[in-house]
Structures are given as structure tokens and as C-alpha cells.
Amino acid sequence: MASISFKHTPFGDLAIVSMRGCEDLSKKVDYYLTQWRETPDEHSFIVQASCPRFGTGEGKAVFNHTARGLDVYIICDCYNYGVTYKMYGQTVPMSPDDHYQDLKRVIASLGGKARRITVIMPMLYEGRQHRRTSRESLDCAMALQELISMGVSNIITFDAHDPRVQNAIPLGGFDNVQPTYQMIKALVKNVPDIVIDRDRTMIVSPDEGGMGRCIYYSSVLGLELGMFYKRRNYSVLVNGRNPIEAHEFLGKNVEGKDLIIVDDMISSGESILDIAEKLKAKGANRIFVFTTFGLFVEGLEKFDEYYKNGLIDKVFTTNLIYSNPELLNREWYCNVDLSKYIAYIIDTLNYDNSISQLLNPADKIKILMDKHTKELNENK
């Protein structure tokens, strides 16, 4: 990071606001920032904001600090179902709508006095409702417009389901960050014997919508690329979506190769597991799964079964959203820490510098691959 020349004067006094459920991630980000800026031991950039609730479930936000002149970075995980509140005496898990409403409350509590507001929302709220295919709402676009209208200058998200949703806010800041380098780094660390070349490794996209991120992986690693396409039954609606009838593979022979399946999220995991089974039937060697967000909305039992049967080897997801403690203990699971990356982004933006170099890690990936290849050769 030494190649980035920081300005001497920050845009404003740095303030990090951690929404409920983001405390651990925010503390890690704060740790890096305090180390880099050589602040006193007791100093923290985290500014407290609370969102208390009335017995009816109604809420408000209280910002416990002066807001004037602050360069505020709000970290928000709209998908943390591990956070609860009381309503009519019942314990209620927070839904994405609850988290998003609290985010707006915190922005409103700043009263327009902050110098700049940046929202870091790793998994974009309503990101899967990004386009209209029938007479239906465009929730993600509406949310983006609402945040910009409330005074948010920048929205930073990771691996958006479809980044073209930013067209809804053409005059607002929107950055879609990819965790490519961190994923590859975690792979070579946890699977040190993997040989990443065209003869022994291949990238696989689970559908046509994910080809963009997979093309980047295959390009920077110099690997072949395969793709599945989903054949859906559009006459039926199950749990809000058209069920998949079959996955068809397009690509070269996978026999004997280690495969890396890359997607933005695991929801139920049905598609990923079906694809893994089909690839194993075609003679694939080991199967690794890269997904930025691991939701696992239908539990972990299916993944346990597929791992036990040798159909998957490792699943990599990030710590950008809440992970069930049971998931963290699974032998097949690897948690990829993105806190340092977020800290770099905040540090750079606070000094009003460009983050373009941070968003394209091609050079860092090349250095990592050269180092990994050298270590493999030395261990032969």
C-alpha cells in the first residue's frame, strides 16, 4: 500500500458508526486504522449510535456525539438475523427491513451536520430485487435513491448481485468491491498443495449472471472457464422464485481437475450443491466454492452430507455478513476476513484519495501466485 500517496489533511474527522450486528467487524476495522495512524492506545474512531425500541417495536436513533464536521462511515449488515429486539414482550429477530430502517434513523439523527456520509453495506439491501420482470416493485433502486436523497454521498457494497442497479443513482457515489484477492489468498493458505494452472484447475460459473466475476478470476489466474445455465420452470412460483428444473454445463473437459465455483452468495445452496454433484459425475477432482456471502437459509445439513460424500471440499465465504457460530466450526468451511480491506478503503477515502488501485488487485494476485508457485517448487 506504500504506492498510495495520502494527502496530509483528511476530508473531515473520521468517524465509524457500527450498526447493530456489525460490532465485531467494526472493531477489527478500527484496530487497523488506529495502528496505521499511530493514535493513542485508548483512542477509537468508532462513534456510538444507538437504536432503542419502544414496547410496540417502534424505534428511533440517538447519535451520542457531535456530528458537525465528521466524515462518517456507517457499516451496516442488513442480513444479521442474530440481532433481536422486543415487541409486545416477544423476542423478534431483525429482518433486512428492520436493519435498513435503523440505518435511515441513524442518518436522520446526524441532522445534516456531518461533512460527508458514506454507507458501507457489504450485501446490498434488496440487491436481488434489482430489476422488473413483471408488475413488481424495484426495491433496491428505491433504497439507493432514498439514501442519496437523505444526504449519503457514497454507497460501498461488495459483489452486488447486479451492479447495474447503480443506474438508479447516476449522480451518487456507488462502488462495487470484489473480494477476489482475499479469496485466492485464503485458498492457497488453506489448500497449500493446490496447483493453479490451465491443466489442473478451472473456474466454473454456476449461471450466466455470474460470468462477469468468473471472467475476472479466469483472466487474472490464466485458467479455463466453464459455465452452467439454469433451465427454470417459469409457469410455477415456489418461495418467490421459479424453480430450477436442470443445470446444463458449457465448457471443456473437467476430468481430473480441481474446480473453483464462484458465485456472489449461497442462499439455500441448492444450486451450488447440484452443480458440484454434476461436476463430480463428470470426473472432477476437488471442488472449492467461493461465495462472498454465505446465508445458508436452509441450514448446513446438506453441505455436511455432500462434504461427507466427497462432493465438495471447501466452501469459502467472507465475514462481511453474520455467520452462524455452527458454520464457523464446520471442517469444510473457511471464513475470509475482509476487515483489513475495508480499513484500507476507509483510510484512503478519508484522505479523499482514489480507491481505483484498491478495487483492481491484479498486481497483488500476480505476486501472490508467483510466491505460491515458488513455495510449491521448493516443497517438491
ROKE-400990 format. One line per field, with one value per residue (C-alpha): residue number from 1; residue in one letter; chain; x, y, z. Coordinates in steps of 0.5 Angstrom, whole numbers, plus 500, padded with zeros to 3 digits. Each point is the difference from the previous one (the first is absolute). Layout:
residues N
n <- [NUM  ...];
res <- [A  ...];
chain <- [A  ...];
c1 <- [X  ...];
c2 <- [Y  ...];
c3 <- [Z  ...];
END
This chain:
residues 380
n <- [1  2  3  4  5  6  7  8  9  10  11  12  13  14  15  16  17  18  19  20  21  22  23  24  25  26  27  28  29  30  31  32  33  34  35  36  37  38  39  40  41  42  43  44  45  46  47  48  49  50  51  52  53  54  55  56  57  58  59  60  61  62  63  64  65  66  67  68  69  70  71  72  73  74  75  76  77  78  79  80  81  82  83  84  85  86  87  88  89  90  91  92  93  94  95  96  97  98  99  100  101  102  103  104  105  106  107  108  109  110  111  112  113  114  115  116  117  118  119  120  121  122  123  124  125  126  127  128  129  130  131  132  133  134  135  136  137  138  139  140  141  142  143  144  145  146  147  148  149  150  151  152  153  154  155  156  157  158  159  160  161  162  163  164  165  166  167  168  169  170  171  172  173  174  175  176  177  178  179  180  181  182  183  184  185  186  187  188  189  190  191  192  193  194  195  196  197  198  199  200  201  202  203  204  205  206  207  208  209  210  211  212  213  214  215  216  217  218  219  220  221  222  223  224  225  226  227  228  229  230  231  232  233  234  235  236  237  238  239  240  241  242  243  244  245  246  247  248  249  250  251  252  253  254  255  256  257  258  259  260  261  262  263  264  265  266  267  268  269  270  271  272  273  274  275  276  277  278  279  280  281  282  283  284  285  286  287  288  289  290  291  292  293  294  295  296  297  298  299  300  301  302  303  304  305  306  307  308  309  310  311  312  313  314  315  316  317  318  319  320  321  322  323  324  325  326  327  328  329  330  331  332  333  334  335  336  337  338  339  340  341  342  343  344  345  346  347  348  349  350  351  352  353  354  355  356  357  358  359  360  361  362  363  364  365  366  367  368  369  370  371  372  373  374  375  376  377  378  379  380];
res <- [M  A  S  I  S  F  K  H  T  P  F  G  D  L  A  I  V  S  M  R  G  C  E  D  L  S  K  K  V  D  Y  Y  L  T  Q  W  R  E  T  P  D  E  H  S  F  I  V  Q  A  S  C  P  R  F  G  T  G  E  G  K  A  V  F  N  H  T  A  R  G  L  D  V  Y  I  I  C  D  C  Y  N  Y  G  V  T  Y  K  M  Y  G  Q  T  V  P  M  S  P  D  D  H  Y  Q  D  L  K  R  V  I  A  S  L  G  G  K  A  R  R  I  T  V  I  M  P  M  L  Y  E  G  R  Q  H  R  R  T  S  R  E  S  L  D  C  A  M  A  L  Q  E  L  I  S  M  G  V  S  N  I  I  T  F  D  A  H  D  P  R  V  Q  N  A  I  P  L  G  G  F  D  N  V  Q  P  T  Y  Q  M  I  K  A  L  V  K  N  V  P  D  I  V  I  D  R  D  R  T  M  I  V  S  P  D  E  G  G  M  G  R  C  I  Y  Y  S  S  V  L  G  L  E  L  G  M  F  Y  K  R  R  N  Y  S  V  L  V  N  G  R  N  P  I  E  A  H  E  F  L  G  K  N  V  E  G  K  D  L  I  I  V  D  D  M  I  S  S  G  E  S  I  L  D  I  A  E  K  L  K  A  K  G  A  N  R  I  F  V  F  T  T  F  G  L  F  V  E  G  L  E  K  F  D  E  Y  Y  K  N  G  L  I  D  K  V  F  T  T  N  L  I  Y  S  N  P  E  L  L  N  R  E  W  Y  C  N  V  D  L  S  K  Y  I  A  Y  I  I  D  T  L  N  Y  D  N  S  I  S  Q  L  L  N  P  A  D  K  I  K  I  L  M  D  K  H  T  K  E  L  N  E  N  K];
chain <- [A  A  A  A  A  A  A  A  A  A  A  A  A  A  A  A  A  A  A  A  A  A  A  A  A  A  A  A  A  A  A  A  A  A  A  A  A  A  A  A  A  A  A  A  A  A  A  A  A  A  A  A  A  A  A  A  A  A  A  A  A  A  A  A  A  A  A  A  A  A  A  A  A  A  A  A  A  A  A  A  A  A  A  A  A  A  A  A  A  A  A  A  A  A  A  A  A  A  A  A  A  A  A  A  A  A  A  A  A  A  A  A  A  A  A  A  A  A  A  A  A  A  A  A  A  A  A  A  A  A  A  A  A  A  A  A  A  A  A  A  A  A  A  A  A  A  A  A  A  A  A  A  A  A  A  A  A  A  A  A  A  A  A  A  A  A  A  A  A  A  A  A  A  A  A  A  A  A  A  A  A  A  A  A  A  A  A  A  A  A  A  A  A  A  A  A  A  A  A  A  A  A  A  A  A  A  A  A  A  A  A  A  A  A  A  A  A  A  A  A  A  A  A  A  A  A  A  A  A  A  A  A  A  A  A  A  A  A  A  A  A  A  A  A  A  A  A  A  A  A  A  A  A  A  A  A  A  A  A  A  A  A  A  A  A  A  A  A  A  A  A  A  A  A  A  A  A  A  A  A  A  A  A  A  A  A  A  A  A  A  A  A  A  A  A  A  A  A  A  A  A  A  A  A  A  A  A  A  A  A  A  A  A  A  A  A  A  A  A  A  A  A  A  A  A  A  A  A  A  A  A  A  A  A  A  A  A  A  A  A  A  A  A  A  A  A  A  A  A  A  A  A  A  A  A  A  A  A  A  A  A  A  A  A  A  A  A  A  A  A  A  A  A  A  A  A  A  A  A  A];
c1 <- [500  506  499  494  502  495  498  502  493  494  494  497  501  499  494  498  493  498  493  497  504  506  504  505  501  501  504  505  500  501  506  504  498  503  506  501  499  504  495  500  498  493  498  495  497  493  495  494  493  494  493  496  493  493  496  496  506  500  508  504  507  505  507  504  505  500  499  503  506  500  502  495  501  494  501  493  498  493  500  502  495  504  497  494  495  494  493  494  504  502  508  500  506  501  499  503  495  501  507  499  495  505  505  496  498  508  501  494  503  506  495  504  506  505  505  499  497  502  496  504  494  504  494  495  494  494  506  496  494  504  496  493  498  492  496  504  504  507  502  508  499  495  505  506  496  498  507  502  494  502  507  504  506  503  497  505  498  503  499  493  495  500  504  496  495  504  497  494  505  504  502  502  506  500  506  499  506  502  504  504  507  498  496  506  505  495  500  508  500  495  502  507  501  496  503  496  502  496  501  498  495  494  495  492  495  493  496  500  499  507  504  503  503  503  503  504  502  502  504  504  502  500  495  495  493  493  493  493  494  493  494  494  493  497  493  501  502  503  502  500  504  500  502  506  499  507  507  504  507  504  508  506  501  501  502  506  500  499  494  498  493  499  493  498  496  498  492  498  506  495  503  508  499  496  506  505  497  499  508  502  496  504  506  502  506  499  494  501  495  501  494  500  494  498  493  498  493  498  505  507  498  500  507  502  497  504  506  500  499  506  495  503  507  500  495  503  495  502  499  496  493  498  503  496  505  499  502  507  501  499  506  498  499  505  499  503  502  498  501  507  498  494  505  504  494  498  507  501  493  501  506  496  504  499  498  501  506  497  494  505  504  503  507  500  497  505  505  496  500  508  501  495  504  507  498  497  506  504  496  501];
c2 <- [500  505  502  504  507  502  508  503  502  496  502  500  497  492  497  493  498  493  498  494  493  504  501  494  502  508  498  497  506  505  496  500  508  501  496  504  507  498  503  499  494  502  503  497  503  497  504  498  500  496  498  499  497  501  494  501  498  508  502  507  501  504  502  501  505  507  499  506  500  492  495  495  493  495  493  496  493  499  493  499  495  499  507  501  505  499  502  498  496  496  499  502  498  506  500  503  506  501  501  504  505  500  503  505  502  501  504  504  501  504  505  502  503  494  503  493  494  493  494  493  495  493  497  505  500  497  499  494  504  505  499  500  493  502  504  501  504  503  499  501  506  504  498  503  506  501  500  505  505  499  503  494  502  493  492  495  493  493  496  503  495  504  507  503  502  506  503  502  505  503  506  496  496  493  495  492  497  493  495  497  500  499  493  498  501  496  494  500  500  495  496  500  495  503  501  506  499  498  493  499  505  503  506  498  505  497  504  505  506  499  500  506  499  493  503  504  494  496  506  502  493  498  494  497  502  496  502  496  503  499  498  502  499  507  497  499  504  497  504  506  497  496  493  497  494  499  502  500  500  504  499  496  493  501  493  499  508  504  505  506  502  508  503  506  496  494  500  493  497  496  503  499  493  498  502  497  494  500  502  494  496  503  498  506  499  505  505  507  505  508  504  507  499  493  501  492  502  492  498  497  492  500  502  496  494  502  501  493  497  504  504  507  501  507  506  507  506  507  503  505  498  496  493  495  497  493  502  502  493  496  497  501  508  505  508  505  506  507  505  502  501  505  503  502  503  504  502  502  504  504  503  501  496  495  493  497  497  496  498  496  496  496  502  497  494  499  501  495  495  501  499  493  497  501  497  494  499  501  494  495];
c3 <- [500  500  493  502  502  505  501  506  502  501  497  507  507  499  503  499  502  501  499  505  498  497  506  499  493  502  506  495  495  506  502  493  500  507  498  494  502  507  504  508  503  503  493  496  493  502  502  504  497  503  497  506  499  504  502  494  495  498  500  500  499  505  498  506  497  497  492  498  495  500  495  501  498  502  500  499  500  497  501  507  503  506  503  503  504  504  497  505  504  495  497  493  495  496  493  494  500  508  498  495  504  505  495  498  507  501  494  502  507  497  499  493  504  498  495  496  501  497  501  499  499  498  498  496  503  496  495  497  498  495  494  498  496  501  504  506  505  499  507  499  495  505  506  497  497  508  503  495  501  507  499  499  496  499  500  500  499  499  494  498  497  494  501  494  506  501  494  504  503  495  504  506  502  499  501  499  503  498  506  494  503  507  498  496  506  504  495  500  507  502  494  499  495  495  493  497  492  494  500  507  502  497  502  500  500  503  495  494  505  504  494  501  506  498  494  504  504  494  497  506  501  493  501  495  502  499  502  502  497  504  497  504  500  499  501  507  506  506  506  496  494  494  502  496  496  498  499  494  499  495  500  499  503  508  501  505  501  506  499  503  500  501  502  504  505  503  502  500  497  496  493  502  503  494  495  505  499  493  499  504  496  494  504  503  506  505  501  503  501  500  502  503  504  504  502  501  501  500  505  499  500  492  500  506  495  494  504  503  493  497  495  503  503  503  500  501  502  503  507  496  503  506  500  505  505  498  493  503  503  493  498  492  502  499  503  496  504  496  505  498  493  503  504  494  496  506  501  493  499  507  497  493  496  494  502  493  502  506  495  495  504  493  502  507  497  496  506  504  494  499  507  501  494  502  507  496  496  507  503  495];
END
